[in-house]
Amino acid sequence: MSKMLKADLSLLFVALTWGLSYYLVDIVMEDLGVYGQNVYRFFIAFAFALALGRGRMAPLRGDILKHSFIMGAILSCVYFGSTMGVKYTSLSNTAFLCSLMVIFTPLFATLYYGKAPSKRTIFCVIVSFIGIAFLTLGEDFKIQMSTLKGDLVSILAAVAYANHLLYTERTVRKSPQDAFSLSAYQFLFVGLINLVLMMIFEKPGIPRTGFTWFALIFLSVFCTGLAFILQTLAQRHTTASHVGVIFSLEPVFASIFAYILLGEVLLPRAYFGAFLMLASVILMEMPGKKEKLGSPDPDGEEKPI
């Protein structure tokens, strides 16, 4: 089995766990606030990473702390948006809107690498935004005020995650030997940032039931600690296009879990909107020319990292 295939399979596992995570976040939200949940989640994930990484952690250096803090700060924005999304809109809406990071990533890559977006990128962006309209707007395409806040923060989470993906890719390609340490220490910084925010904006609490503790620990270990470590390590051996295609399955998994576990059903036109978004994501990430490792754009041309 090639290194790229192993990396892609590990990313498929990540997409599956993230699809389940929206349901688990909804459970934990019954006992904990947005920031409090992330405090538990990322401190547990950091402890898991330390236990898993004995002998693999790089010596602590200034550059590792700097990059880990930046990655953690961006990731805090991602999880603020996605957790608030679960609170204020449907699980399926949150999942599909957060998946727009696959559209935003090549758009931001044009800013990072100084290349104008391709015609295919522009077309996919237009299709995806049409899909957003079908998914999130009410009858006669009027804004649904009841879910507007959740939909907007979910889109902001997608914007933040696109930046996280690009920054992580560039960082681990420069220092692949530090990939595990960068992933682990970013958990610590996300936990610390959310701890400060929790002390300011929320009342600290603890999970009140055994099932909530189970959901929180599963979120922390599998959907956070193991998932982000696998993602960071996999990005050394696969292309940005592969990452995008595989992560586009996350909202599909989320909708399946939402239907099975919660009986959540969307309107037919909302499913059509979700289909348009998913189709634009897959079309965006279909390689044109032969892919090269380290290429962030869909045309497969090597760019400086």
DRENRO-54955 format. One record per residue: x, y, z of N, C-alpha, C, O, CB in turn. Coordinates in steps of 0.02 Angstrom, whole numbers, plus 50000, padded with zeros to 5 digits. Glycine has a CB too. Layout:
<recs>
XYZXYZXYZXYZXYZ
...
</recs>
This chain:
<recs>
500424994050000500005000050000500445006250000500885006950042499525000050061
500325010849954500745016849948500615021650006500095021250039500615020349882
501095026150016501015031150069500415035650055500055037650101501645035350076
500305037349991499745041749974499075038349989498615041550014499765043849901
499025031749973498405028149986498275027750061497705028650084498425021149955
498795026250100498715026150173498485032950199498055033350243499385024050207
498785038250172498595044950193497855046350176497495049150217499045050250160
497645044350116496955045650096496455041550138495915044050154496865043950022
496635035350155496195031350198496145034350268495605034150298496455024150202
496695036950293496665040050359496235046350357495885047850406497375041850384
496255050050302495825055950295495095054050288494655057850310496055060050235
494945048350258494265045850255493985044550325493415046050339494225039550211
494405041650368494215040450437494075047150472493605047750511494765036550475
494505052150458494405058750488493725061650466493355064250508494975063550467
493565061150402492925063750377492335060250410491825063350426492875062950300
492395053650421491865049850454491755052150526491195053250547492025042350453
492305052950564492235055150634491975062250638491585063850683492915054550670
492175066550592491925073450593491185073650575490815077850600492325077850545
490965069050531490255068650516489855066850578489305069550588490125063650461
490115062450620489785060550682489835066050735489405066450779490085054050709
490345070150731490485075050784489915080050792489805082450848491125078650770
489555081850739489015086750745488475084250792488195088150832488715088350676
488315077850788487825074850834488085074950905487715076450952487655067650812
488725073150915489005072950982489055079851012488925080751072489705069750980
489225084850972489245091850997488545093851021488485097251072489495096650942
488035091950984487345093651004487175090651072486815093851110486855091150951
487425084751086487305081551152487665085351207487375086951258487535074251151
488305086851196488705090051247488465097151261488525099651317489445090151227
488175100451210487925107251218487355107651270487205113151294487675109851151
487045102051287486525102051338486805103751407486435106251449486165095351339
487445102351418487745103451484488285108851484488405111951535488045097151509
488595110051427489165114751424489045120051371488715118751320489815110951410
489335125951382489305131251332489795130051276490165125151276489435137951364
489795134651229490235134051170490965133751191491335129351170490115139851122
491175138551233491875138851253492055133251302492585130251298492035145651283
491605131951350491735126751399491825119951368492265116151388491185126451450
491405118551318491475112151282492155111551249492475106251252490925111451230
492375116951218493025116651183493615116451231494135113751214493095122651138
493535119151292494055118451343494175111151359494735108751356493865122451408
493635107651377493695100451392493965096751331494425092651336493015097551414
493665098151275493825094351214494555094751195494865089651179493395096851156
494845100751197495525101451173496055100051226496605098151209495625108451147
495895100951290496365098851341496425091251343496965088551351496165101651410
495855087851337495865080451334496235078251271496625073451274495145077651334
496125081651215496465079851153497225080951160497615076951135496205084151094
497425086251196498145087451207498445081951250498995079551235498255094251241
498085079851303498335074451345498395067951306498875064251314497865073451405
497905066651262497925060751220498525061051173498875056051164497275060051179
498655066851144499215067651098499885066551134500335063451107499205074551066
499935069051195500555068151234500665060651248501225058151242500525072051300
500125057151267500185049951281500375046051218500775041451220499535047251311
500065048051162500195044551099500885046151071501175042151036499655046351048
501135052151087501735054551055502375053751094502865057251080501655061551039
502385049451144502995048251181503555046051135503495041051099502885043051237
504095049751135504655048251091504595051251022505055050850982504735040951086
504015054251007503905057050940503885064650942503935067950890503255054450910
503825067551002503775074851008504465077950995504965075751023503505076851078
504475082950953505095086550939505275090950999504825093051036505035090850875
505925092451009506115096951063505745103651055505685106250999506885098151064
505505106351111505115112451109505555118351088506045119951121504775113851176
505365121551033505745127151007505275133050994504665132250993506125125250941
505575138850985505175144850975504745144550913504175146850914505625150750971
505015141650858504625141450796504035136650802503505137850773505075139250738
504115131150840503565126550851503015129950891502425129350874503795120150888
503195133650943502705137250983502345142550941501735143350946503035140551044
502725146150899502415151350858501905148450810501345150750806502955155150820
502115143250772501665140350723501075136850757500505137150732502035135450678
501195133550813500655130250849500145135250875499545133950873500935126150907
500385140950899499925146150923499495148850866498895149750874500315151950957
499805150150809499425152650752498905147550729498325149250717499895154550693
499125141250723498655135950705498095135350755497515134450737499025129250698
498265135850820497765135350873497275141150872496675140250884498095134950940
497525147250858497085153050856496585152450799495985153950807497495159550848
496825150250740496365149350683495865143750698495275144350682496765147750619
496115138350729495675132750744495145134650796494595131950794496085126850770
495315139250841494815141650889494235145050853493655144250872495135146650939
494395148750801493865151950761493445146750725492835147350720494175156850709
493775141450701493405136050667492895132950714492315132050696493895130650641
493115131350775492675127750821492175132350855491645129950876493085124250874
492315138750860491805143350882491235143450831490655142950850492095150550891
491405143950767490895144250715490495137850709489885138050705491215145850649
490835132150708490485125750698490055123950759489515121150751490985120150683
490305125450819489915123850879489305128450885488765126150902490355124550942
489395134850870488825139450870488335137550815487735138450823489075146750860
488595135050760488155132850706487695127250728487095127450713488565130650647
487965122350764487565116850790487025119450837486465116750839488005111650826
487185124750874486715127550923486145131250889485575131050914487075132250970
486275134650833485775139250805485485137250737485045140650711486085145950798
485725131750708485425129250646485435121650648485645118750697485805132050583
485205118450594485175111150594485875108150586486335111450562484715108750537
485935101850606486585098450600486785097850527487375098750511486545091450632
486305096450483486455095750412486685102350382487165102650344485855093050374
486335107850400486535114450375487245116050396487655118150355486065119750400
487395114950460488065116350486488595112350448489105115150428488115114750561
488465106050438488955101750405489075103850333489655104350312488725094450407
488545105050295488635106950225488955113850218489365114850173487965106750189
488765118550261489055125250257489785125250277490195128650247488665130150301
489965121350328490665120750348491085117550294491685118750288490725116850413
490765113250253491135109950199491345114750144491735113050100490715104350169
491085120850146491285125850096492025127750102492285131150058490855132050104
492355125450155493075126750160493435123950100493975126350082493355123650225
493165118750068493485115950009493435120749950493865120649906493165109149991
492915124849949492855130049898493305135949915493645138749872492125132349891
493305137949979493695143750000494445142549996494825147149984493505145750070
494665136250005495385134850006495735136849941496225140549945495495127350019
495505134749882495845137049821495765144549809496205147549778495585133149761
495215147449833495145154749825495685158349865496005162949840494445157049848
495775156349929496295159449970496985157649945497465161449954496205157450043
497045151749915497705149849888497925154549833498515155649823497685142649861
497435157549797497615162449746497925168649778498345171949747497005164449704
497715170249839498015175849874498695173949902499165177949900497555178249932
498755167849927499385165449955499925164949901500505166749913499285158549989
499725162649841500215160949790500195165549729500585164549682500125153849769
499745170449729499755175549677499515173449609499755176049558500415178249671
499055168649606498785166449541498035167649539497685165849586498955158949528
497785170549485497075171849478496685165249477496935160349451496935175949414
496075165149505495675158949505495505156749434495395160949389495035159849546
495475150249424495315147549357494565148349344494175149849389495515140149352
494375147349281493665147749263493265142449300492695143649321493575146849187
493565136549309493215131249346493095133349418492565131949445493615124749343
493585136649449493505138949518492935143849523492515143349567494155142049544
492925148649478492385153649478491705150349469491225152149503492505158949422
491665145549422491035142049410490805138249472490215138549491491105137149351
491275134749505491105130849565490875135349622490425133549660491705126749587
491185141149629490985145849681490265148149669489865148549716491465151849684
490105149749607489425151949590488915146449606488395147749636489375154049516
489075140349585488625134649597488535133449672487975132249695488885128349563
489075133949710489035132649782488605137849817488235136249863489735132549812
488655144049796488255149249827487515148649808487075150449847488515156149809
487365146149748486675144449731486425138949777485855139049800486625142349656
486865134049789486695128649834486555131149905486095128849938487235123549836
486955135949928486835138949994486145142049998485785141350048487375144250010
485945145449944485285148649942484735143449949484265144449989485195152649877
484775137949912484265132649916484265129449986483735127650011484385127349863
484855128850016484905125350081484665129650139484345127050184485625123350093
484815136050138484725140150198484135145050195483885147050247485335143950210
483905147050136483375151950132482685148650138482605142750122483415155850066
482205152450163481535149850174481115150050111481375150350055481195153750228
480455149850120480005150050063480085156550025480215161850055479265149250086
480015156249960480115161949916480825164849924480945170749908479595167349931
481285160649948481985162549956482075168750001482495173049988482305163849888
481665169050054481735174250104482215171650158482255165650171481055176150135
482585176350189483055174450241482685171450300482205174450325483485180450262
482915165650324482625162650384482985165450445483535163350463482685154850381
482645170150478482965173350535483105168550592483565169550631482525179050560
482705163150597482795158350652483455154550647483725152450698482215153450652
483715153750586484335150050577484895154250549485445151750536484215144050533
484765160850539485265165150506485925165250544486455164650513484995172150498
485895166050610486505166450650486915160050642487525160350633486345167650724
486585154350647486945147950641487235146950572487795144450565486485142350657
486865148950520487115148250452487725152650440488205150450409486565149850402
487705158850464488255163550453488895161250489489435161350459488055170550477
488825159150552489435157050588489715150650560490315149450564489285156150664
489285146450530489525140350497489945142050436490455138850423488935135850477
489725147150399490115149450341490775152550363491295151450332489715154550299
490765156350418491375159250445491855153650468492465154350461491225163950505
491585148250494492005142450513492345139550452492935137550456491585137150548
491995139350396492285136750334492855141250310493365138850287491745136150279
492755147850316493285152650297493905151550340494465151350315493035159850304
493795150950406494355149950452494715143350438495325143050440494115150250524
494315138050424494635131550414495035131350350495545127850346494125126050414
494815134950299495205135350237495895138350251496405135950225494835139650183
495915143450292496555146450311496965141650354497575141450346496435152950349
496635137950397496995133050438497315127650395497885125650407496525129850490
496945125350345497195120050300497805122550262498305118950256496645117850251
497775128650236498325131450197498935132750242499505131250222498115137950163
498815135450301499375136950345499705130450369500325130050373499135141050405
499295125450385499575119050407499975115750352500525113250363499015114350430
499705115850291500055112850234500735115950224501235112450216499635113550170
500755122550224501385126050212501885124750268502485123950256501265133550206
501635124450330502075123550388502365116450390502965115650400501705124950452
501945111350381502195104550388502625102550328503055098150335501615099550395
502535105750270502965104150213503665107050225504155104250201502665106950148
503705112650261504355115550277504715111550330505325110650328504285122750300
504335108950380504635105250435504235098950448503885098450499504665109650500
504285093950403503875087850411504025083950475503595080450501503975083350351
504645084650500504825081150561504465083950622504445080650674505575081350571
504185090050617503845093250674503085092550670502735095450711504025100550677
502825088750621502105088450609501715086250671501205089250688501955083750551
501945080950705501595078450763501585083550819501055084750849501905071850787
502145086750832502195091650886501765097750872501435100350917502915093850896
501755099950809501345105750790500605104250802500235108450828501465107650717
500405098250784499705096250793499525095850867498985098150887499565089550759
499975093050907499835092250979499805098951015499335100251052500375087851011
500295103251003500315109651040499755114351018499565118751056500985112951030
499505113550957498945117850938498325116250981497935120750996498775116850863
498255109851002497705108151048497765112051113497265114651139497705100651062
498375112451139498485116051202498275123351195497945126051239499225115551223
498465126451140498305133551131497555134551120497275139551144498695136351072
497225130051084496495130651077496155130151145495695133951160496225125151029
496385125451186496105124751253496215131051296495755133151330496405118851288
496805133851293496955139851332496545145851308496275149551349497705141551329
496485146751243496095152351216495365151751237495055156651258496155152551139
495085145751233494395144751252494295145251327493755147051350494145138051227
494815143451367494765144251439494685151551458494265153251500495385141251472
495075155851427495025163051440494325165551421494005169251459495565167051401
494085163551362493425165751339492865163051383492375166551396493315163551267
492935156851407492445153951452492395157851517491845159251541492605146651466
492975159751545492975163351608492655170251600492385173051649493685164151635
492675173051540492385179751528491645179351511491245183251537492755183251471
491445174551469490775174651440490305169151465489705169551454490825174151367
490565164051499490145158451519490235156751593490715158851625490295152351476
489765152951618489835150051685490135143051679489835138851646489135149851722
490715141851709491025135151703490555129751729490165130751776491685134951742
490585123951697490175118351717490515111751701491065111651673489495118651684
490175106251718490425099651703489855095451674489265096851689490725096151767
490005090451633489475086151607489105082751664489405080751714489775080751559
488445082051657488035079651712487835072351706487595069451754487425083751718
487925069251648487735062351638488315058351609488775061051579487125061851592
488275051851618488785047351591488805047551516489345047051486488675040351615
488215048151484488195048251411488525054651384488855054451332487475047751385
488425060251420488745066451399489505065951404489875068351361488495072351440
489735062651459490465061551466490725057151410491255058451383490625058351535
490345051951392490545047651337490595051551272491085050851235490045041751329
490095055751258490105059751196490695064551196491015065451145489445063751189
490835067551254491385072351259492065068951250492495071551215491375075951326
492155063151280492795059551274492885056951202493435057251175492825053651324
492345054551172492395052251102492585058151057493005057451013491735049051079
492255063951068492415069951030493155071751038493495073350990491975075851053
493395071451100494075073651115494605069051086495095071351057494165074151190
494495062451093495005057651074494985056250999495495056750964494925051151113
494405054350974494355052150904494225057950855494555058350803493795047050897
493755062350872493565067650825494035073650827494015077950784492855069950839
494465073950878494925079550885495645077250886496015078450839494755083650948
495855074050941496555072050948496805067750891497265069650856496655068551012
496495061950882496715057350830496585060150761497005059350716496365050550838
496015063450751495835066050684496325071250660496555070850603495135068950686
496495076150702496945081450679497665079050673498035081550631496905087350726
497865074350715498535071450708498585067750642499075068450606498695066750767
498075063650626498075060050562498065064950504498415063850454497465055450558
497675070350509497645075250454498325078450443498565079050387497115080550469
498635080650498499285084050492499815079450464500205081450421499505086650560
499835073250487500325068450462500175066550389500635065750349500335062150506
499525065850372499345063850304499515069150253499665067550196498605062350300
499505075550273499645080850225500375080950201500545084650155499475087550257
500785076750232501475076150207501495071650146501975072050107501935073350261
500995067350136501035062050086500485062150034500455057649991501045055450120
500035067050036499495067249987499425074449962499755078949987498825064750018
499005075249912498925081849881498335085649910497895082649941498845081149805
498325092249900497775096349923497115094149890496585094549921497905103749909
497155091949827496555089649792496255083549825495645083049834496705088149719
496675078749845496425072849879496105074649945495575071949962496995067849890
496415079149982496125081350046495435084250035494965082650072496585086550080
495365088549984494725091749971494175086849953493625087249979494795096749917
494325082149908493825077249887493595073049946492995071849955494105072749832
494065070749987493895066350043493505070250096493015067650122494525063350074
493705076350111493355080250161492655082350137492235084150177493755086450179
492535082150071491875083850046491355078550067490755079750062491885084449969
491585072750090491135067550113490895068850184490415065650207491475060850110
491215073450220491025074850289490285076650297489945073750339491455080450317
490015081450258489305083150266488845077450246488285076950273489135089250226
489065073150201488655067350183488595062750243488055060450260488965063550122
489165061250276489155057250337488725060650391488345057250426489865056050363
488795067250397488415070850449487665070350437487285069350484488625078250449
487455070950375486745070450360486475063350373485915062550396486615072450287
486885058450357486685051450370486605050350446486105047450467487205046450341
487095052650485487045051950558486455055950586486105053550631487695054150591
486335061950559485775066150583485115062750569484655063150610485795073150550
485055059450513484435055850495484345049650539483805048350564484445053950421
484885045750547484835039450585484735040750659484315037550691485475035150574
485115045450687485125046450760484605051450784484365051050841485805048650781
484425056350741483955061550762483325061850720482855065450738484295068250760
483295058150665482725058450621482665065150586482115067150566482095057150660
483235068750577483225075350546483145074650471483525071250437483885079250563
482625078050445482475077850374482425084950348482095089150378481815073850360
482755086350291482725092950261482185093250208481935088050185483405094850231
481995099350187481535100250131481865097750067482475097950062481325107650124
481465095450018481765092949955482235097949922482765096049897481215091149907
482045104449922482475109349889483115110449929483625112449901482115115949880
483085109249995483695109750035484185104250017484785105350013483525109450110
483915098250005484345092749982484635094249913485205092549899483955086149980
484235097649870484495099649805485065104649813485565104249778483935102649762
484985109349861485515114049875486135110549901486695112249881485285119149924
486045105649945486615101849970486955098049914487575097549912486385096950025
486545095349867486835091849809487255096549767487805094749746486275088749767
487005102649754487385107549715488055109149750488565109649717486985113949705
488035110049817488645111549853489145105949848489735106949836488485113049927
488895099749859489345093949856489625092949786490205091349777488975087649879
489205093949735489435093249666489965098349649490455096849615488845093849617
489875104549673490365109749659491025108349693491565109749666490115116549681
490985105349754491595103549790491985098249753492585098749744491425101049861
491625092949730491955087549695492235089849628492795088049610491475081649684
491845093949592492095096649528492705100949539493175100649500491545100649493
492695104949592493275109249607493905105249617494445107249595493125113449670
493845099449650494435095649670494625090249620495115086749631494315092549736
494255089449565494465084649514495075087449478495055092949452493875083249462
495625083549478496245086149449496185087049374495865083049340496815081549464
496495092449349496525093549277497115089949248497045084749215496565100949260
497705092649260498315089349240498535084649295498215084149347498865094449223
499085081349285499335076749334499505080449398499855085549396499945072949308
499265077849455499385081149519500105080449541500435075449528498915078349572
500345085649574501005085349604500945086849678500565091249698501485090349570
501305083049717501285084049788501505091049805502035093349783501715078849825
501085094449845501245101249865500885106449822501005112449831501975102349861
500455104249776500095108949734499415110549763499005106049771500005106049663
499285116849780498655118549811498105120149761497515120649780498745124349855
498275120849697497765122849648497545116949607497925112149599498025128449603
496925117149579496665111449543496995109949477496875104749447495945112549532
497425114449453497745113149389498375108949397498665106749347497915119549356
498595107649459499145103249471499825106449462500315102749460499095097649427
499875113149456500515116249447500865117249514500545119149563500435122849410
501505115949516501875116649578501935123949597502105128149556502565113549571
501805125349660501835132149685502335132449743502435127349777501135134649707
502645138049757503105138549813502735137749878502185140449887503475145149811
503035134149925502725132849990503165135650044502995135150103502595125350000
</recs>
